Amino acid sequence: KFIGICNRAFKTATPFKYITDNAKATLLLKDKATGQVLFTLPDVELKKGFVYSVWAKGLNATTVDTQKISLKVSAH
């Protein structure tokens, strides 16, 4: 199931997206200008009745592991 959240500027929030059924999703972080996938987080379990925060961090052009792009998910 596709739940699209697109074109978010740095330090901005998205509108809420409601999940009506339990689902497993793959989260993609894409470069807005090129469409290139910068990071993939596969098999994220999303369960009905939870609130999730998803955020991206890191730099695209770095060789330092602790500074590389990643996505994080927290369930509340």
PDB file as gemmi writes it, atoms N, CA and C in Angstrom:
CRYST1    1.000    1.000    1.000  90.00  90.00  90.00 P 1                      
ATOM      1  N   LYS A   1       0.848  -1.182   0.000  1.00  0.00           N  
ATOM      2  CA  LYS A   1       0.000   0.000   0.000  1.00  0.00           C  
ATOM      3  C   LYS A   1       0.888   1.237   0.000  1.00  0.00           C  
ATOM      4  N   PHE A   2       0.597   2.178  -0.875  1.00  0.00           N  
ATOM      5  CA  PHE A   2       1.398   3.396  -0.980  1.00  0.00           C  
ATOM      6  C   PHE A   2       0.774   4.497  -0.135  1.00  0.00           C  
ATOM      7  N   ILE A   3       1.586   5.059   0.742  1.00  0.00           N  
ATOM      8  CA  ILE A   3       1.180   6.224   1.529  1.00  0.00           C  
ATOM      9  C   ILE A   3       2.198   7.304   1.205  1.00  0.00           C  
ATOM     10  N   GLY A   4       1.854   8.195   0.309  1.00  0.00           N  
ATOM     11  CA  GLY A   4       2.817   9.183  -0.164  1.00  0.00           C  
ATOM     12  C   GLY A   4       2.877  10.431   0.689  1.00  0.00           C  
ATOM     13  N   ILE A   5       4.080  10.807   1.011  1.00  0.00           N  
ATOM     14  CA  ILE A   5       4.350  12.087   1.667  1.00  0.00           C  
ATOM     15  C   ILE A   5       5.485  12.701   0.864  1.00  0.00           C  
ATOM     16  N   CYS A   6       5.200  13.780   0.170  1.00  0.00           N  
ATOM     17  CA  CYS A   6       6.160  14.291  -0.803  1.00  0.00           C  
ATOM     18  C   CYS A   6       6.532  15.745  -0.558  1.00  0.00           C  
ATOM     19  N   ASN A   7       7.720  16.073  -1.038  1.00  0.00           N  
ATOM     20  CA  ASN A   7       8.182  17.461  -1.124  1.00  0.00           C  
ATOM     21  C   ASN A   7       8.138  18.213   0.198  1.00  0.00           C  
ATOM     22  N   ARG A   8       8.780  17.680   1.197  1.00  0.00           N  
ATOM     23  CA  ARG A   8       8.827  18.342   2.496  1.00  0.00           C  
ATOM     24  C   ARG A   8      10.154  19.068   2.640  1.00  0.00           C  
ATOM     25  N   ALA A   9      10.096  20.319   3.006  1.00  0.00           N  
ATOM     26  CA  ALA A   9      11.303  21.115   3.236  1.00  0.00           C  
ATOM     27  C   ALA A   9      11.919  20.747   4.582  1.00  0.00           C  
ATOM     28  N   PHE A  10      13.185  21.060   4.738  1.00  0.00           N  
ATOM     29  CA  PHE A  10      13.913  20.819   5.981  1.00  0.00           C  
ATOM     30  C   PHE A  10      13.176  21.457   7.149  1.00  0.00           C  
ATOM     31  N   LYS A  11      13.053  20.717   8.226  1.00  0.00           N  
ATOM     32  CA  LYS A  11      12.403  21.159   9.468  1.00  0.00           C  
ATOM     33  C   LYS A  11      10.911  21.449   9.313  1.00  0.00           C  
ATOM     34  N   THR A  12      10.240  20.732   8.419  1.00  0.00           N  
ATOM     35  CA  THR A  12       8.793  20.885   8.316  1.00  0.00           C  
ATOM     36  C   THR A  12       8.120  19.556   8.641  1.00  0.00           C  
ATOM     37  N   ALA A  13       6.880  19.642   9.069  1.00  0.00           N  
ATOM     38  CA  ALA A  13       6.100  18.450   9.391  1.00  0.00           C  
ATOM     39  C   ALA A  13       5.125  18.156   8.259  1.00  0.00           C  
ATOM     40  N   THR A  14       4.659  16.931   8.218  1.00  0.00           N  
ATOM     41  CA  THR A  14       3.678  16.523   7.218  1.00  0.00           C  
ATOM     42  C   THR A  14       2.306  16.425   7.859  1.00  0.00           C  
ATOM     43  N   PRO A  15       1.279  16.429   7.041  1.00  0.00           N  
ATOM     44  CA  PRO A  15      -0.047  16.150   7.587  1.00  0.00           C  
ATOM     45  C   PRO A  15      -0.101  14.689   8.052  1.00  0.00           C  
ATOM     46  N   PHE A  16      -1.013  14.387   8.950  1.00  0.00           N  
ATOM     47  CA  PHE A  16      -1.165  13.010   9.402  1.00  0.00           C  
ATOM     48  C   PHE A  16      -1.718  12.148   8.280  1.00  0.00           C  
ATOM     49  N   LYS A  17      -1.255  10.896   8.241  1.00  0.00           N  
ATOM     50  CA  LYS A  17      -1.797   9.883   7.338  1.00  0.00           C  
ATOM     51  C   LYS A  17      -2.360   8.777   8.218  1.00  0.00           C  
ATOM     52  N   TYR A  18      -3.602   8.392   7.989  1.00  0.00           N  
ATOM     53  CA  TYR A  18      -4.244   7.372   8.805  1.00  0.00           C  
ATOM     54  C   TYR A  18      -4.016   5.986   8.215  1.00  0.00           C  
ATOM     55  N   ILE A  19      -3.728   5.037   9.093  1.00  0.00           N  
ATOM     56  CA  ILE A  19      -3.549   3.646   8.703  1.00  0.00           C  
ATOM     57  C   ILE A  19      -4.784   2.897   9.179  1.00  0.00           C  
ATOM     58  N   THR A  20      -5.529   2.312   8.250  1.00  0.00           N  
ATOM     59  CA  THR A  20      -6.776   1.655   8.617  1.00  0.00           C  
ATOM     60  C   THR A  20      -6.603   0.169   8.911  1.00  0.00           C  
ATOM     61  N   ASP A  21      -5.526  -0.433   8.460  1.00  0.00           N  
ATOM     62  CA  ASP A  21      -5.241  -1.845   8.701  1.00  0.00           C  
ATOM     63  C   ASP A  21      -3.765  -2.005   9.016  1.00  0.00           C  
ATOM     64  N   ASN A  22      -3.424  -3.111   9.687  1.00  0.00           N  
ATOM     65  CA  ASN A  22      -2.012  -3.416   9.894  1.00  0.00           C  
ATOM     66  C   ASN A  22      -1.356  -3.585   8.531  1.00  0.00           C  
ATOM     67  N   ALA A  23      -0.132  -3.109   8.406  1.00  0.00           N  
ATOM     68  CA  ALA A  23       0.551  -3.175   7.115  1.00  0.00           C  
ATOM     69  C   ALA A  23       2.054  -3.265   7.315  1.00  0.00           C  
ATOM     70  N   LYS A  24       2.716  -3.793   6.320  1.00  0.00           N  
ATOM     71  CA  LYS A  24       4.169  -3.780   6.263  1.00  0.00           C  
ATOM     72  C   LYS A  24       4.525  -2.881   5.091  1.00  0.00           C  
ATOM     73  N   ALA A  25       5.419  -1.928   5.325  1.00  0.00           N  
ATOM     74  CA  ALA A  25       5.739  -0.950   4.289  1.00  0.00           C  
ATOM     75  C   ALA A  25       7.246  -0.820   4.118  1.00  0.00           C  
ATOM     76  N   THR A  26       7.641  -0.379   2.949  1.00  0.00           N  
ATOM     77  CA  THR A  26       9.021   0.003   2.682  1.00  0.00           C  
ATOM     78  C   THR A  26       9.038   1.517   2.559  1.00  0.00           C  
ATOM     79  N   LEU A  27       9.855   2.170   3.378  1.00  0.00           N  
ATOM     80  CA  LEU A  27       9.947   3.626   3.355  1.00  0.00           C  
ATOM     81  C   LEU A  27      11.123   4.039   2.478  1.00  0.00           C  
ATOM     82  N   LEU A  28      10.883   4.997   1.607  1.00  0.00           N  
ATOM     83  CA  LEU A  28      11.914   5.502   0.698  1.00  0.00           C  
ATOM     84  C   LEU A  28      12.127   6.981   0.945  1.00  0.00           C  
ATOM     85  N   LEU A  29      13.371   7.387   0.961  1.00  0.00           N  
ATOM     86  CA  LEU A  29      13.728   8.803   0.996  1.00  0.00           C  
ATOM     87  C   LEU A  29      14.327   9.121  -0.365  1.00  0.00           C  
ATOM     88  N   LYS A  30      13.683  10.055  -1.093  1.00  0.00           N  
ATOM     89  CA  LYS A  30      14.117  10.378  -2.451  1.00  0.00           C  
ATOM     90  C   LYS A  30      14.590  11.816  -2.551  1.00  0.00           C  
ATOM     91  N   ASP A  31      15.541  12.032  -3.457  1.00  0.00           N  
ATOM     92  CA  ASP A  31      15.990  13.373  -3.802  1.00  0.00           C  
ATOM     93  C   ASP A  31      14.895  14.038  -4.636  1.00  0.00           C  
ATOM     94  N   LYS A  32      14.427  15.191  -4.203  1.00  0.00           N  
ATOM     95  CA  LYS A  32      13.331  15.878  -4.899  1.00  0.00           C  
ATOM     96  C   LYS A  32      13.710  16.242  -6.335  1.00  0.00           C  
ATOM     97  N   ALA A  33      14.941  16.683  -6.547  1.00  0.00           N  
ATOM     98  CA  ALA A  33      15.359  17.161  -7.870  1.00  0.00           C  
ATOM     99  C   ALA A  33      15.544  16.023  -8.870  1.00  0.00           C  
ATOM    100  N   THR A  34      16.111  14.896  -8.423  1.00  0.00           N  
ATOM    101  CA  THR A  34      16.461  13.822  -9.352  1.00  0.00           C  
ATOM    102  C   THR A  34      15.547  12.605  -9.266  1.00  0.00           C  
ATOM    103  N   GLY A  35      14.831  12.462  -8.155  1.00  0.00           N  
ATOM    104  CA  GLY A  35      14.016  11.267  -7.950  1.00  0.00           C  
ATOM    105  C   GLY A  35      14.816  10.068  -7.477  1.00  0.00           C  
ATOM    106  N   GLN A  36      16.126  10.239  -7.315  1.00  0.00           N  
ATOM    107  CA  GLN A  36      17.000   9.151  -6.874  1.00  0.00           C  
ATOM    108  C   GLN A  36      16.644   8.740  -5.444  1.00  0.00           C  
ATOM    109  N   VAL A  37      16.581   7.431  -5.210  1.00  0.00           N  
ATOM    110  CA  VAL A  37      16.349   6.920  -3.862  1.00  0.00           C  
ATOM    111  C   VAL A  37      17.650   7.047  -3.077  1.00  0.00           C  
ATOM    112  N   LEU A  38      17.603   7.803  -1.983  1.00  0.00           N  
ATOM    113  CA  LEU A  38      18.791   8.037  -1.162  1.00  0.00           C  
ATOM    114  C   LEU A  38      18.894   7.045  -0.010  1.00  0.00           C  
ATOM    115  N   PHE A  39      17.731   6.555   0.452  1.00  0.00           N  
ATOM    116  CA  PHE A  39      17.737   5.605   1.563  1.00  0.00           C  
ATOM    117  C   PHE A  39      16.458   4.785   1.514  1.00  0.00           C  
ATOM    118  N   THR A  40      16.581   3.505   1.839  1.00  0.00           N  
ATOM    119  CA  THR A  40      15.442   2.593   1.887  1.00  0.00           C  
ATOM    120  C   THR A  40      15.395   1.930   3.250  1.00  0.00           C  
ATOM    121  N   LEU A  41      14.219   1.935   3.863  1.00  0.00           N  
ATOM    122  CA  LEU A  41      14.002   1.234   5.132  1.00  0.00           C  
ATOM    123  C   LEU A  41      12.904   0.199   4.870  1.00  0.00           C  
ATOM    124  N   PRO A  42      13.294  -1.082   4.654  1.00  0.00           N  
ATOM    125  CA  PRO A  42      12.313  -2.101   4.284  1.00  0.00           C  
ATOM    126  C   PRO A  42      11.584  -2.693   5.492  1.00  0.00           C  
ATOM    127  N   ASP A  43      10.449  -3.311   5.212  1.00  0.00           N  
ATOM    128  CA  ASP A  43       9.709  -4.124   6.185  1.00  0.00           C  
ATOM    129  C   ASP A  43       9.378  -3.404   7.486  1.00  0.00           C  
ATOM    130  N   VAL A  44       8.882  -2.186   7.380  1.00  0.00           N  
ATOM    131  CA  VAL A  44       8.449  -1.433   8.560  1.00  0.00           C  
ATOM    132  C   VAL A  44       7.020  -1.868   8.874  1.00  0.00           C  
ATOM    133  N   GLU A  45       6.807  -2.401  10.077  1.00  0.00           N  
ATOM    134  CA  GLU A  45       5.471  -2.854  10.473  1.00  0.00           C  
ATOM    135  C   GLU A  45       4.684  -1.684  11.043  1.00  0.00           C  
ATOM    136  N   LEU A  46       3.557  -1.395  10.421  1.00  0.00           N  
ATOM    137  CA  LEU A  46       2.673  -0.321  10.857  1.00  0.00           C  
ATOM    138  C   LEU A  46       1.386  -0.962  11.354  1.00  0.00           C  
ATOM    139  N   LYS A  47       1.020  -0.668  12.588  1.00  0.00           N  
ATOM    140  CA  LYS A  47      -0.144  -1.312  13.195  1.00  0.00           C  
ATOM    141  C   LYS A  47      -1.246  -0.300  13.474  1.00  0.00           C  
ATOM    142  N   LYS A  48      -2.449  -0.726  13.195  1.00  0.00           N  
ATOM    143  CA  LYS A  48      -3.637   0.092  13.453  1.00  0.00           C  
ATOM    144  C   LYS A  48      -3.681   0.466  14.929  1.00  0.00           C  
ATOM    145  N   GLY A  49      -4.014   1.736  15.209  1.00  0.00           N  
ATOM    146  CA  GLY A  49      -4.138   2.185  16.590  1.00  0.00           C  
ATOM    147  C   GLY A  49      -2.888   2.836  17.155  1.00  0.00           C  
ATOM    148  N   PHE A  50      -1.803   2.847  16.396  1.00  0.00           N  
ATOM    149  CA  PHE A  50      -0.568   3.482  16.843  1.00  0.00           C  
ATOM    150  C   PHE A  50      -0.357   4.790  16.084  1.00  0.00           C  
ATOM    151  N   VAL A  51       0.425   5.660  16.679  1.00  0.00           N  
ATOM    152  CA  VAL A  51       0.871   6.884  16.021  1.00  0.00           C  
ATOM    153  C   VAL A  51       2.363   6.715  15.777  1.00  0.00           C  
ATOM    154  N   TYR A  52       2.810   7.012  14.568  1.00  0.00           N  
ATOM    155  CA  TYR A  52       4.215   6.842  14.212  1.00  0.00           C  
ATOM    156  C   TYR A  52       4.843   8.181  13.850  1.00  0.00           C  
ATOM    157  N   SER A  53       6.067   8.349  14.276  1.00  0.00           N  
ATOM    158  CA  SER A  53       6.885   9.476  13.833  1.00  0.00           C  
ATOM    159  C   SER A  53       7.978   8.905  12.948  1.00  0.00           C  
ATOM    160  N   VAL A  54       8.121   9.457  11.759  1.00  0.00           N  
ATOM    161  CA  VAL A  54       9.174   9.039  10.830  1.00  0.00           C  
ATOM    162  C   VAL A  54      10.008  10.267  10.534  1.00  0.00           C  
ATOM    163  N   TRP A  55      11.312  10.141  10.675  1.00  0.00           N  
ATOM    164  CA  TRP A  55      12.166  11.283  10.376  1.00  0.00           C  
ATOM    165  C   TRP A  55      13.442  10.837   9.690  1.00  0.00           C  
ATOM    166  N   ALA A  56      13.966  11.752   8.896  1.00  0.00           N  
ATOM    167  CA  ALA A  56      15.210  11.519   8.164  1.00  0.00           C  
ATOM    168  C   ALA A  56      16.309  12.342   8.802  1.00  0.00           C  
ATOM    169  N   LYS A  57      17.525  11.800   8.742  1.00  0.00           N  
ATOM    170  CA  LYS A  57      18.676  12.544   9.244  1.00  0.00           C  
ATOM    171  C   LYS A  57      19.881  12.186   8.400  1.00  0.00           C  
ATOM    172  N   GLY A  58      20.881  13.041   8.418  1.00  0.00           N  
ATOM    173  CA  GLY A  58      22.136  12.728   7.761  1.00  0.00           C  
ATOM    174  C   GLY A  58      22.422  13.551   6.519  1.00  0.00           C  
ATOM    175  N   LEU A  59      23.577  13.251   5.955  1.00  0.00           N  
ATOM    176  CA  LEU A  59      24.081  13.961   4.783  1.00  0.00           C  
ATOM    177  C   LEU A  59      24.192  12.997   3.610  1.00  0.00           C  
ATOM    178  N   ASN A  60      23.885  13.483   2.430  1.00  0.00           N  
ATOM    179  CA  ASN A  60      23.949  12.650   1.238  1.00  0.00           C  
ATOM    180  C   ASN A  60      25.386  12.386   0.797  1.00  0.00           C  
ATOM    181  N   ALA A  61      26.224  13.390   0.824  1.00  0.00           N  
ATOM    182  CA  ALA A  61      27.584  13.272   0.290  1.00  0.00           C  
ATOM    183  C   ALA A  61      28.603  13.219   1.422  1.00  0.00           C  
ATOM    184  N   THR A  62      28.635  12.094   2.135  1.00  0.00           N  
ATOM    185  CA  THR A  62      29.620  11.925   3.197  1.00  0.00           C  
ATOM    186  C   THR A  62      30.112  10.489   3.217  1.00  0.00           C  
ATOM    187  N   THR A  63      31.329  10.309   3.672  1.00  0.00           N  
ATOM    188  CA  THR A  63      31.871   8.962   3.845  1.00  0.00           C  
ATOM    189  C   THR A  63      31.935   8.577   5.319  1.00  0.00           C  
ATOM    190  N   VAL A  64      31.535   9.478   6.196  1.00  0.00           N  
ATOM    191  CA  VAL A  64      31.547   9.225   7.637  1.00  0.00           C  
ATOM    192  C   VAL A  64      30.258   8.486   8.003  1.00  0.00           C  
ATOM    193  N   ASP A  65      30.382   7.247   8.477  1.00  0.00           N  
ATOM    194  CA  ASP A  65      29.212   6.413   8.748  1.00  0.00           C  
ATOM    195  C   ASP A  65      28.195   7.075   9.668  1.00  0.00           C  
ATOM    196  N   THR A  66      28.637   7.758  10.697  1.00  0.00           N  
ATOM    197  CA  THR A  66      27.712   8.362  11.661  1.00  0.00           C  
ATOM    198  C   THR A  66      26.971   9.569  11.087  1.00  0.00           C  
ATOM    199  N   GLN A  67      27.392  10.052   9.914  1.00  0.00           N  
ATOM    200  CA  GLN A  67      26.743  11.208   9.286  1.00  0.00           C  
ATOM    201  C   GLN A  67      25.907  10.835   8.066  1.00  0.00           C  
ATOM    202  N   LYS A  68      25.879   9.550   7.701  1.00  0.00           N  
ATOM    203  CA  LYS A  68      25.149   9.123   6.507  1.00  0.00           C  
ATOM    204  C   LYS A  68      23.639   9.203   6.715  1.00  0.00           C  
ATOM    205  N   ILE A  69      22.918   9.300   5.611  1.00  0.00           N  
ATOM    206  CA  ILE A  69      21.462   9.392   5.635  1.00  0.00           C  
ATOM    207  C   ILE A  69      20.851   8.130   6.229  1.00  0.00           C  
ATOM    208  N   SER A  70      19.814   8.339   7.028  1.00  0.00           N  
ATOM    209  CA  SER A  70      19.022   7.217   7.531  1.00  0.00           C  
ATOM    210  C   SER A  70      17.602   7.693   7.811  1.00  0.00           C  
ATOM    211  N   LEU A  71      16.721   6.747   7.969  1.00  0.00           N  
ATOM    212  CA  LEU A  71      15.337   7.002   8.369  1.00  0.00           C  
ATOM    213  C   LEU A  71      15.104   6.304   9.695  1.00  0.00           C  
ATOM    214  N   LYS A  72      14.371   6.935  10.564  1.00  0.00           N  
ATOM    215  CA  LYS A  72      14.046   6.366  11.872  1.00  0.00           C  
ATOM    216  C   LYS A  72      12.531   6.378  12.031  1.00  0.00           C  
ATOM    217  N   VAL A  73      12.010   5.370  12.725  1.00  0.00           N  
ATOM    218  CA  VAL A  73      10.576   5.264  12.985  1.00  0.00           C  
ATOM    219  C   VAL A  73      10.376   5.018  14.469  1.00  0.00           C  
ATOM    220  N   SER A  74       9.484   5.791  15.073  1.00  0.00           N  
ATOM    221  CA  SER A  74       9.115   5.592  16.478  1.00  0.00           C  
ATOM    222  C   SER A  74       7.613   5.389  16.554  1.00  0.00           C  
ATOM    223  N   ALA A  75       7.194   4.394  17.333  1.00  0.00           N  
ATOM    224  CA  ALA A  75       5.766   4.149  17.563  1.00  0.00           C  
ATOM    225  C   ALA A  75       5.385   4.748  18.905  1.00  0.00           C  
ATOM    226  N   HIS A  76       4.217   5.352  18.954  1.00  0.00           N  
ATOM    227  CA  HIS A  76       3.735   5.983  20.187  1.00  0.00           C  
ATOM    228  C   HIS A  76       2.387   5.404  20.548  1.00  0.00           C  
TER     229      HIS A  76                                                      
END                                                                             
